[in-house]
Amino acid sequence: MSTNLEAEFDAAMMQIYVRAKKEAGYSATRYLQTLHDNRGLDTARILVKAEQPSEGYSALWERGRLDLTVEALVLQPKWQPLFTEELELLECARQRLVKYSYNEKIS
């Protein structure tokens, strides 16, 4: 059973796709397919736990738009309740952003 917060997270994951395309000129087709196949939470788990950053992460880094990455999204306080059992995932997201010099506030 899906919670309202999970549905909102799905929408937020779709929104970063739309914004990356519109604001950064990056069309993340593999991300979109993964999102359609797995929904938001599982897509976040797949991308953040991957050993290497995704092609999309690298493309957004090159464009100076790490704010549009899944890593930045999962660290927003609103989504923390979805990841209370997955502190390792949050730490992976945090470490990746720090490694790529993301200077926004990350919790």
N, C-alpha and C positions, 0 to 999 in steps of 0.2 A: 504494500500500500504506500502510495506516494504522499508525502506531506506537502503542505503549502510551501514551506521553505525550500524543499527539493524542487518543486515546480518553478519557484522564483529563481532558483539557481540555474535550472535549465534555460530559462529566459535570459539570465545574465550571461551565460555561456554563449548563447546565440548572439546576444548583443555585442560581445567583444569581436565576434566574427564580422558582424555588420560594420562596426566601427573601424576595424582594421582595414576592411575593403574601402570604406568611404574616406577615412581620415589618413590612412597610411598607404593607400594604393596596393594593399596586399590581399589577394584572394586566396584564402586558406582552404583549398578544396579538400585536402585529406582530413583536416580538422573537422570540416563540415560533415563529411561522410562518417567519421568516427562519432561525432556528436549525434547524428541521426541513428547510427547503429547501437550506441551505448548509453545515450542520455548524458546529462551533465556530470553527475558524480563519478561515474565510471570513466568517462573521458578525462576528467581531471586526474583521477588516480593513474590512468595509463600514461598521461603526458608528464605529470610531475615526478612519478617514480622511475621514469625511463633514465637509464644511465647517462645518456647524452641529451642535451636540449633538442627539441624538435626542430625541423626545418623552419617552421613558422616562428618559433621563438627566436631563432637566429635572424630571420628576415625582419622581425619587429625590432630586434636589438640594432640591426644595421640602420633602421629608420628612426632610431631614438624613441621607440614607442613600447618599451617594456611594460608600460602601464596597461597595455592591451593584452598581456599574456595571461594564461590560466594561472600561472604562479602568483602574479599580482592579485588576481581575483580571489583565489582561495584564502589569501591572507587578510582580506577585508573582514573587519569584525562581524559584520552581518552574517557571514557564512560559517563562522567558527563552530556553532552548534552542530553543523553537519559533519565536522571532522574531530569531534571530541575524543573518539576512539583511535584517531589516526594522527597523533602528534608527530610521528615520523614523516608523514606526508607534508605537514606544514613546515617542518624543519628543512626538508628537501627543497621546498619552494623558496623558503627564506634564504638558504645557502646559495641557491642558483642565482637569485636576484642580486645578492651581495657580490657574488663572484663576477657578475657582469656590470657591477657599479651602478645598480639601480639606486638612485638617491632619494626616492620618495620614502615617506614614513611607512615602514613595514612593521607590523606588530609581532 
